[in-house]
């Protein structure tokens, strides 16, 4: 083998060996944004299995005023038990990450539907998600935590 | 150039060619865990400035039942306005990340003694921190959110 050939090959390897982009691509950000829009549509339509599938198999949802729920089946059960909503909106405030890891910060507004003598209950708050790109290229939720901005009622 | 030498060079180049950002090292995980431990001690010891120094200048702190608090100075003011605690623990249950981004998931407990008409408080819950490695190598929080595990009282 001639040295020139080897050097050319080595140069090609080194040039091809670019470090992964430090930041998420526009396509990553669009995919993550789209996944969150799907989550909202699924939640309103009570497509609980579809929403649970947006989490990794060992993903965790961490709602306020109850323990964390981990794993696809328990997350689906949690979603099924969640009261019906007459309105649910989210706003993505920030998406950032590196390589196959991303995090999203946002806000939400929802209204729990009136039921019997229970009036409709509005709420609004904030949330953070950690996501990982899976082997099929899809972004899935590893952790989802949220809390309300609404003050607790004063103790009597 | 001899083939063996070139093959060795190609092998080195391939090994150096990482597919993506590196996973966190043991030193990174130790530093992140130490960060959680130190903020626990600083909050309990009312060293509010030191606790706030774990956040980037533009970090967002998200306590429950109130709006988000944005920026290190505002976070410091929030800490300074909090009650004096008789107990406060933070336990990191998961630390993971890639490159210069990490997250810490964990649990917390909190107790504050009665003060005036305010009864003693005990609470516990969970948290999620998003941290970024800074130019000086330190890991600072860019986002910190938590909530309680305790059910709301029924009306």
Interface residues (C-beta under 8 A of the other chain):
Chain A: X1 X3 X6 X7 X9 X10 X13 X14 X16 X17 X19 X20 X22 X60 X62 X63 X64 X65 X66 X67 X68 X94 X96 X97 X98 X99 X100 X101 X103 X105 X125 X126 X127 X128 X130 X143 X145 X146 X147 X148 X149 X150 X151 X152 X153
Chain B: X1 X3 X6 X9 X10 X13 X14 X16 X17 X18 X19 X20 X21 X60 X62 X63 X64 X65 X66 X67 X68 X96 X97 X98 X99 X100 X101 X103 X105 X125 X126 X127 X128 X130 X142 X143 X145 X146 X147 X148 X149 X150 X151 X152 X155
